[in-house]
Amino acid sequence: MDKPTIAFIGGGNMARSLIGGLVARGHAAASIRVAEPVPELRDALAADFGVQVFDNAGDAADGAALWLLAVKPQVMRAVCAELTTIAQAQHPVAVSIAAGITATQLQRWLGGPLPIVRAMPNTPALLGAGITGLYANAETDRSQRERASQLLDAVGPTVWLDNEMQMDAVTAVSGSGPAYLFLLAEAMQAAGVAQGLPPEAARTLVQQTLLGAATMLTQLPEPAGVLRARVTSPGGTTQAAIETFEAGGFRSLVDRAIAAATERGRQLSAAND
């Protein structure tokens, strides 16, 4: 497939990860443009990747076939307002990674019907180990969907959804999900120290345990429940811990946490409309 000119509107961490992934996979740096108002970030992107950089969104977007809107939800409307004339004249594919901002809102803020793709990558994308949920509106054709996939595939696998309402759940499960594992790691390390382990030993044990378990989840065919049962010998130490989790309402707590994050995504949409 041809490699179109891509304009990144915003040059923060996620944009940087995507740019690095694209360049590593052979996308010409000269066909990547970045609009970033912070001079230090702008200069670093140019120095590290050789991409074209601009302090103005319109200059970066003009003539680009695909836009990656990588700004915070709270400023998305204002940024789109700067791009309305170009958007309606050139009809690029607009890919947004802003949580809670709907395709309908983006079309309205960009002045009318456009191919819109919503994307929710997560922070492991910084290491090329992310996962991204994707949704495309009815104006987006197959080739445009493929271009969006190529962009996000640069930092990990992608999952397409047919129902935009599910994007808030993607945000709650995978977009916010790394923080849940970090919280678990914090708690496990602190508990290990409380049981007498040196802090550095506890940290190393927790890190490698979570890495190993994640590797098993992704490389073995059995579902999580089967893997858990396999480790849980009757009457053993693991069973004692699992029973304590269950008695404390662990599953219900996770369910409420995911529901709260999903609802917060819906609130972001309403708050920024």
Secondary structure, 3 states (H helix, E strand, C coil): CCCCCEEEECCCHHHHHHHHHHHHCCCCHHHEEEECCCHHHHHHHHHHHCCEEECCHHHHHCCCCEEEECCCHHHHHHHHHHHHHHHHHHCCEEEECCCCCCHHHHHHHCCCCCCEEEEECCHHHHHCCCCEEEEECCCCCHHHHHHHHHHHHCCCCEEECCCHHHHHHHHHHHHCHHHHHHHHHHHHHHHHHHCCCCHHHHHHHHHHHHHHHHHHHHHCCCCHHHHHHHHCCCCCHHHHHHHHHHHCCHHHHHHHHHHHHHHHHHHHHHHCC
